[in-house]
């Protein structure tokens, strides 16, 4: 009976097969049709998901390739430092031992032995702290060049929105990193500007090295002449001591007065004071040299090679030729020119930066989904008991209903597409930065012209001073000093014989001391100004000028 009732249409129990079943077969049919549609949707969603995964994999592979290529950039400033060292070697004949980072090995000089000029220049180029700081500018400029060629890092965002009542959350993201495209037209101009700055840094460091080498050379000459000045004062003291002994003999014989003896002894005391001053100045020069060598705390007991004889070569007279050579050879002028080019490159970059920023990427979105059906056994039994109670209240058969396990698919929608982010240049068209870059171009051009003017003045002044010092040194060495020496010999002989007064003898002695000192000073100045002239024209050597005519040139005349 129960089975027949169960098989009856409209009995409330459809298709009884020995187990508890769901009533209302029409609803089951609709559920079956809906399940078919869900299955088809699931298959379609699966195909879309596979296509999405393929697209994601391809784009990710492209990003990995770009990251690998862009990540191969290396920062190595040593080749650029070697270029600067080559320029120094071409102009000085001495190659600096430079490295980055700086080599802190012990210097090859012990600060006690004799210091030669070549060793001093090499040590200064290797150990000078100012030059060490300048050398780091090359490393910084090289790093800026590498940085200028790098793409901007892509950006990635992710957003989650929770569904009220539970279920799949809504996801929204730029699923692939978005990339700014303005680098495509900005990188060439950025690289060109950074390359110009790097070239300027290389030239600036080389010029700074030549400047320091010139300072060392001039200071070495001053040290040589300082040592010679100390010896000269000692010679003058020996001459005065000889005169004091002679005057003491005459004083004992009653042929000289106490006043005359006191005058001679005072002269000896003044020479002792002069000797002390010369020694103090010599020590100060040594300490300045130690600072240039990067050894400011070392002792000053060392010596330089004694002066073998000043070489007073003739200098060229053609100032225009020297200007032209300086314009071609001066590294600071070349550095200023590259600095102006860098400003021009930055101007072009700012003009390109006025274009709107453009960012390209891909975005995806997953729509929210309802809560999944509950398929746990305890939950299904409880649902069946509750449904039976409801059926009994409504007048139906109060049989419990246990729903079968049904994996009803949930439709999850994914959307994927490109994303473009474009700047709207409404308020800022970069006109201020363009105007600033244009002003910088004019500033760098004016600085270059000012440096050219300084170069011309420096060449003219150094040439004039070197020529004047050379003429004076030759005059004192070849004419005045021999005449004064003959006069002191005659005055000393006449004074000893009583034919000349003490005043005449003292004047002759003063002339000899002054002539010796002036000869030494002019020879020193001639060598120093020659070194400065070489610095002003960019290094190298000077072609000897024409021999002077027999007619003396007026003092203070130029070329």
Phi, psi and omega in degrees: 000315182293323180289322178295319179296325181292329182274352181290139176293140179075011180286348181096347177234109187265133173058051181292128180231031178094004177224160179293131183233166180278135175286173174068079183294333179298319178294325178295324180294317178297321179297322179296316179296318179298320178297326177295316178296320179296324179295316178297319178298324179294318178296318178296317178298325178295318177297318178297321180295319178296318177297320178297317180296321178297317179296319178298317181297318181295315181293323178295322177297319177298316178297322179295320178296314179298319179295322180293317179293315181290331181280354179281358181293131180242148177251107180220104184273356185299319177300322178290323176296322177295324176298317178296321178296324177298318179297320179295318181295323179297328186260337182249340185080002179236125180267123179288145177269085183254147174208160178228122357293171187294142178277120182262025178294160182295142180293152183285354182253139184269005179062025177226325182283175181294135182260116176269161186293318181295319178294323180295316180295315179298320180291321179294318179295332183272327194238358182292131185288323178297318179291326176298318178295319179295325183295329178293340177296329177294315179299320179293317180294323177294320176295323177296323179294317177297317180296325182295335181268003182268143174287153174293140180299136177290161181242151181224134178230157183211137183222138177237137176232119185280144182270130177297135180088359179095170182120184179292131178287156176276129179247138177216132184197154163282087192304335175243149179303133178272142187238133176284129185268351181293344176297333183298326179254351178266331184299315180302316180289325176296317179295319180295318177296317179293325178293321176294320177295323178295316178298320178297321180293320178299314180292322181296317180295318178297318178295322178296322178295319178295321178297316179293321177297322177295319177299319178296317180297314179295320179291325177296320177296317179297324176294317178300314180286334174295316175297320178294325179294322177297316178294325179294318178297322178295322176296318178296323177296322177295321178296316180292321178298323176296320179292324178297316179296320178297318181291326177296323177295317179291326178294321178295329179274001180078017182260359178220154182264168178294327179296316179296320178294320179296322178299317180292321178293323176297323176297321178296320178294321178296323178292325175297318177296319179296322178297316179298319179294319179295320179294320178295319178295323178296319178294322177296320178295321178297319180291326174294321177296318178299323178296318178295329180277358182078021182232051188298334182269002182284163180287158182248039181266359183278171180229164170254165178299136180295154181288120182277345184143127184289130178266108184257075178284153180285148183255152177292154181259346186278099180293321182299321178295322178292323177298314181298319178295318179296321179297329180274328190257336185294120181287330179291328175292319177295321178296320178295324178294317178292329177294322176293320177297321178298322177295320177296320178295322178293327176297315177297322179295319179293326176295319178290329179292345177290341177294147182298143175291138183229127180236133182240138178195187176235147180229151175224160179214133174251122182289154178291155180228153181289173181292144179289149178296150182273123183243013178285146187296314181299320180293322180292322178295318178296320177296321180295317179297318179294322180292322177297319177297320178294319180296321179295320179294324182280359178096001178275186178285123184278049177273139179293153181235118175252114183290140176290163177289114181236118176270080180285121181290145174258132181283116179247119185261130176244139174233140183219139179188168180289157179229133179235128179243114184243131176285141175259103183283070182272312186263326185235110174257019178064020182293329180292318179291326176295316178296321178296316179295323177295320177296322178295323177300314179295323179297314181295324177295318178294322178296321177296316178296320178296322179292326176296318177298318177296323178298315180298315178297317181298318178296314182296316181294316180294320179295316180297314181294320179294318178296315181297314180296322178295317178297316180295319180296317178295322179296314181290319184288322186267334187236305188289311183299315177297322180294319179294322179296319177296322181292320180292324177297316180292319181294321179295319178294319181290322180293320178295328180275354179083013181272341180236152180280169178294325181299318179295319181294318178296323179294318178296321178294318178297321178297321180294314179299316180294319181296317178299315182293317180295320178300316180295317181294317181291323176296318177298313182296323180297317180290319180295316181289332174294317176297322178293323178296319176298322177295320182292330181265002174099014178096187182089205180237161180254138173286134180297142180276179179291152178292142180291150178289167180293336179282126182295143179275147178295142181294136179091359180284151178266206181276000000 
